[in-house]
Amino acid sequence: MAMPPTFVIRHITVADALPVRLDVLRRGTPSQDAAYDGDDEPHTTHIGATIGDRVVATSTWLIRPWQHDPATTAVQLRGMAVLDEMQNTGVGHALIDAGISHTYSVGARYVWAKARDSALYFYERCGFVIVGGQFTEPASGLPHHLVLFATVTA
Ligand SMILES: CC(C)(COP(=O)(O)OP(=O)(O)OC[C@H]1O[C@@H](n2cnc3c(N)ncnc32)[C@H](O)[C@@H]1OP(=O)(O)O)[C@@H](O)C(=O)NCCC(=O)NCCS
């Protein structure tokens, strides 16, 4: 059986991230705009997976408050996307691990995300918990839940 090619987790630019976001997250949705407020902020970090020069997965980590503890530093994960042919090969989990390390390095206590319901199991496998009820994101028209990873437990 052919093994999937080996990927490297590394920092990427927003220009690297945009085509992957568009392909994976905007395909078949009402919006073709894959840029986010804060993409260019100095504390925003884009972490991707590459095979050679090709970006095959992307994630973006922004300093944004967690709504239930707004006085504490927190990170929002956005744009979690793995190209179809690389899904279910551990790339997504590797990006989460790298993003959590980044979160510790900036002294943040929480990572949160608006997770598509179709990806909730993935987030739970990566240590996130679901918080609150379902809502629809306008950009995709898809059902979502908030998910939360706490770097320090009470
Ligand atoms: C969701 C996504 C980011 C996960 O990344 P991935 O590289 O495919 O996931 P991994 O291979 O790292 O899988 C990690 C775990 O999650 C599980 N998993 C991944 N996607 C899943 C899904 N859609 N449904 C159920 N389980 C899933 C895997 O089985 C694995 O479980 P295990 O640890 O028990 O083996 C990726 O599949 C993707 O880009 N999907 C389309 C876009 C999307 O939904 N993005 C998230 C928007 S919030």
PDBQT file of the ligand as one rigid body, heavy atoms in Angstrom, charges set to zero:
ROOT
HETATM    1  C1  LIG A 201     -11.290  18.623   9.871  1.00  0.00    +0.000 C 
HETATM    2  C2  LIG A 201      -9.834  18.572   9.391  1.00  0.00    +0.000 C 
HETATM    3  C3  LIG A 201      -9.139  19.894   9.682  1.00  0.00    +0.000 C 
HETATM    4  C4  LIG A 201      -9.138  17.455  10.197  1.00  0.00    +0.000 C 
HETATM    5  O1  LIG A 201      -7.793  17.339   9.759  1.00  0.00    +0.000 OA
HETATM    6  P1  LIG A 201      -7.223  15.895   9.327  1.00  0.00    +0.000 P 
HETATM    7  O2  LIG A 201      -5.803  16.068   8.984  1.00  0.00    +0.000 OA
HETATM    8  O3  LIG A 201      -8.146  15.332   8.314  1.00  0.00    +0.000 OA
HETATM    9  O4  LIG A 201      -7.405  15.098  10.695  1.00  0.00    +0.000 OA
HETATM   10  P2  LIG A 201      -6.356  14.058  11.368  1.00  0.00    +0.000 P 
HETATM   11  O5  LIG A 201      -5.938  13.059  10.343  1.00  0.00    +0.000 OA
HETATM   12  O6  LIG A 201      -5.301  14.824  12.079  1.00  0.00    +0.000 OA
HETATM   13  O7  LIG A 201      -7.329  13.349  12.399  1.00  0.00    +0.000 OA
HETATM   14  C5  LIG A 201      -7.284  13.502  13.785  1.00  0.00    +0.000 C 
HETATM   15  C6  LIG A 201      -8.438  12.721  14.392  1.00  0.00    +0.000 C 
HETATM   16  O8  LIG A 201      -9.693  13.307  14.002  1.00  0.00    +0.000 OA
HETATM   17  C7  LIG A 201     -10.506  12.370  13.305  1.00  0.00    +0.000 C 
HETATM   18  N1  LIG A 201     -11.224  13.081  12.272  1.00  0.00    +0.000 N 
HETATM   19  C8  LIG A 201     -10.716  13.960  11.390  1.00  0.00    +0.000 A 
HETATM   20  N2  LIG A 201     -11.685  14.477  10.626  1.00  0.00    +0.000 NA
HETATM   21  C9  LIG A 201     -12.827  13.882  11.012  1.00  0.00    +0.000 A 
HETATM   22  C10 LIG A 201     -14.188  13.983  10.591  1.00  0.00    +0.000 A 
HETATM   23  N3  LIG A 201     -14.570  14.831   9.629  1.00  0.00    +0.000 N 
HETATM   24  N4  LIG A 201     -15.108  13.234  11.202  1.00  0.00    +0.000 NA
HETATM   25  C11 LIG A 201     -14.743  12.389  12.179  1.00  0.00    +0.000 A 
HETATM   26  N5  LIG A 201     -13.469  12.265  12.615  1.00  0.00    +0.000 NA
HETATM   27  C12 LIG A 201     -12.536  12.995  12.056  1.00  0.00    +0.000 A 
HETATM   28  C13 LIG A 201      -9.540  11.336  12.776  1.00  0.00    +0.000 C 
HETATM   29  O9  LIG A 201     -10.160  10.105  12.580  1.00  0.00    +0.000 OA
HETATM   30  C14 LIG A 201      -8.499  11.287  13.886  1.00  0.00    +0.000 C 
HETATM   31  O10 LIG A 201      -8.987  10.489  14.928  1.00  0.00    +0.000 OA
HETATM   32  P3  LIG A 201      -8.024   9.472  15.719  1.00  0.00    +0.000 P 
HETATM   33  O11 LIG A 201      -7.075  10.353  16.472  1.00  0.00    +0.000 OA
HETATM   34  O12 LIG A 201      -8.959   8.709  16.557  1.00  0.00    +0.000 OA
HETATM   35  O13 LIG A 201      -7.321   8.652  14.674  1.00  0.00    +0.000 OA
HETATM   36  C15 LIG A 201      -9.724  18.219   7.872  1.00  0.00    +0.000 C 
HETATM   37  O14 LIG A 201     -10.291  16.945   7.642  1.00  0.00    +0.000 OA
HETATM   38  C16 LIG A 201     -10.391  19.251   6.981  1.00  0.00    +0.000 C 
HETATM   39  O15 LIG A 201      -9.743  20.206   6.539  1.00  0.00    +0.000 OA
HETATM   40  N6  LIG A 201     -11.681  19.043   6.700  1.00  0.00    +0.000 N 
HETATM   41  C17 LIG A 201     -12.424  19.925   5.805  1.00  0.00    +0.000 C 
HETATM   42  C18 LIG A 201     -12.494  21.368   6.330  1.00  0.00    +0.000 C 
HETATM   43  C19 LIG A 201     -12.972  21.477   7.752  1.00  0.00    +0.000 C 
HETATM   44  O16 LIG A 201     -13.979  20.904   8.143  1.00  0.00    +0.000 OA
HETATM   45  N7  LIG A 201     -12.221  22.264   8.531  1.00  0.00    +0.000 N 
HETATM   46  C20 LIG A 201     -12.569  22.564   9.904  1.00  0.00    +0.000 C 
HETATM   47  C21 LIG A 201     -13.397  23.784   9.902  1.00  0.00    +0.000 C 
HETATM   48  S1  LIG A 201     -13.923  24.197  11.549  1.00  0.00    +0.000 SA
ENDROOT
TORSDOF 0
